[in-house]
Every structure is written in structure tokens, then in C-alpha cells.
């Protein structure tokens, strides 16, 4: 295991997993309210990190996921169903990206 130096503050600008947004700001950014964010957290679609004071903090990645769930809920999908759909979409996206990476690898001919 290699020890890496701590990330500089400027490195966090590009880190989509850095929990930079408070609950209020996150809700504002995706056009919803704190109750919606709590509900999708309870449905285990996203798990916000906690600040030292115990406040929920959200990353850009989590906000994209929450915004997609909000779209589905706004279209009339039940929140639990929306969360399941979004989770499956996310898994599919990851699987497709991994598949693409594996296709780009040079093949090893059998000896």
C-alpha cells in the first residue's frame, strides 16, 4: 500500500466524490428540499458523508444521482421505485464503462 500525500485544496475542485455541498445547498442545486434528500438517503440511493459537526454533506456525483431520482419522481414514479431505477442505471453505466476498458486491452494469445 502506497502512502499518498494529502490532497491539496485545489485537487478537490475536480473530485466529483468530495462532499462539498451542505444539505441546503444540495437541495437548492437540484431544485428540491431537504426532505427529498433525506428520503433518498433512507432509501439508500445515496449516503451523504457527515461533517465533524454531524451535518450531511453531498458530492457532485451524489447530486447527479439525486437529480435523476427527482426527475423520475416528478414524472410520477414512486420514490422507492425511482431510487431502484437510478441505482440500476448507475450499475449499468459502470458495467458498460468496465466493458469498454476490457475491450481496449490488448488480447493475450493462448500459448
C-alpha positions as a printed NumPy array, in Angstrom:
array([[  0.   ,   0.   ,   0.   ],
       [  1.457,   3.328,  -1.052],
       [  1.042,   6.367,   1.129],
       [ -0.142,   9.289,  -0.932],
       [  0.341,  12.872,   0.152],
       [ -2.819,  14.593,   1.332],
       [ -4.811,  16.19 ,  -1.443],
       [ -4.347,  19.9  ,  -1.84 ],
       [ -7.471,  22.056,  -1.7  ],
       [ -7.23 ,  22.684,  -5.446],
       [ -7.337,  18.907,  -6.123],
       [-10.833,  18.825,  -4.662],
       [-12.245,  21.027,  -7.439],
       [-12.092,  18.1  ,  -9.85 ],
       [-13.037,  15.403,  -7.337],
       [-16.662,  14.509,  -8.002],
       [-16.746,  12.426,  -4.815],
       [-15.65 ,  15.227,  -2.485],
       [-18.565,  16.093,  -0.158],
       [-18.565,  19.825,  -0.798],
       [-22.263,  20.673,  -0.522],
       [-24.424,  21.116,   2.552],
       [-27.919,  19.702,   2.551],
       [-29.481,  23.108,   1.966],
       [-27.182,  23.947,  -0.918],
       [-27.57 ,  20.477,  -2.433],
       [-31.365,  20.716,  -2.301],
       [-31.234,  24.166,  -3.873],
       [-28.949,  22.967,  -6.667],
       [-31.275,  20.16 ,  -7.731],
       [-34.465,  22.115,  -7.136],
       [-35.896,  20.135,  -4.258],
       [-35.999,  20.247,  -0.477],
       [-34.093,  18.655,   2.379],
       [-36.894,  16.128,   2.974],
       [-36.355,  14.689,  -0.511],
       [-32.634,  14.267,   0.144],
       [-33.372,  12.589,   3.477],
       [-35.898,  10.287,   1.759],
       [-33.467,   9.099,  -0.904],
       [-30.886,   8.655,   1.828],
       [-33.335,   6.475,   3.777],
       [-33.971,   4.518,   0.564],
       [-30.169,   4.044,   0.424],
       [-29.769,   5.58 ,  -3.01 ],
       [-27.096,   7.904,  -1.667],
       [-25.309,   8.048,   1.654],
       [-24.099,  11.539,   2.453],
       [-20.93 ,  11.933,   4.408],
       [-21.069,  13.763,   7.706],
       [-19.112,  16.835,   8.708],
       [-17.339,  16.906,  12.057],
       [-20.485,  18.552,  13.443],
       [-22.667,  15.722,  12.094],
       [-24.193,  17.668,   9.193],
       [-24.888,  15.883,   5.901],
       [-22.514,  16.738,   3.048],
       [-23.053,  15.785,  -0.595],
       [-20.721,  15.306,  -3.553],
       [-21.329,  16.278,  -7.17 ],
       [-21.731,  12.596,  -8.025],
       [-24.433,  12.221,  -5.355],
       [-26.17 ,  15.344,  -6.648],
       [-26.304,  13.899, -10.173],
       [-27.849,  10.716,  -8.78 ],
       [-30.334,  12.715,  -6.67 ],
       [-31.269,  14.92 ,  -9.639],
       [-32.055,  11.834, -11.745],
       [-34.238,  10.433,  -8.952],
       [-36.018,  13.779,  -8.715],
       [-36.751,  13.679, -12.474],
       [-38.414,  10.297, -12.096],
       [-40.394,  11.355,  -9.025],
       [-41.527,  14.489, -10.842],
       [-42.823,  12.215, -13.632],
       [-44.96 ,  10.327, -11.108],
       [-42.666,   7.447, -10.162],
       [-42.8  ,   6.395,  -6.51 ],
       [-39.642,   7.42 ,  -4.658],
       [-38.622,   3.836,  -3.797],
       [-39.083,   2.793,  -7.431],
       [-37.191,   5.854,  -8.67 ],
       [-34.305,   5.019,  -6.35 ],
       [-34.171,   1.452,  -7.642],
       [-34.242,   2.611, -11.274],
       [-31.452,   5.119, -10.676],
       [-29.337,   2.529,  -8.86 ],
       [-29.741,   0.103, -11.763],
       [-28.934,   2.821, -14.305],
       [-25.778,   3.648, -12.359],
       [-24.746,  -0.015, -12.206],
       [-25.332,  -0.386, -15.938],
       [-23.224,   2.698, -16.675],
       [-20.372,   1.292, -14.576],
       [-20.626,  -2.114, -16.266],
       [-20.569,  -0.533, -19.732],
       [-17.505,   1.555, -18.82 ],
       [-15.714,  -1.532, -17.475],
       [-16.656,  -3.496, -20.597],
       [-15.205,  -0.723, -22.768],
       [-11.962,  -0.729, -20.757],
       [-11.655,  -4.501, -21.14 ],
       [-12.238,  -4.284, -24.893],
       [ -9.412,  -1.779, -25.228],
       [ -6.899,  -4.065, -23.535],
       [ -4.57 ,  -5.942, -25.847],
       [ -5.589,  -9.573, -26.011],
       [ -3.181, -12.241, -24.771],
       [ -2.946, -15.057, -27.305],
       [ -3.011, -18.556, -25.813],
       [  0.446, -20.086, -25.57 ]])
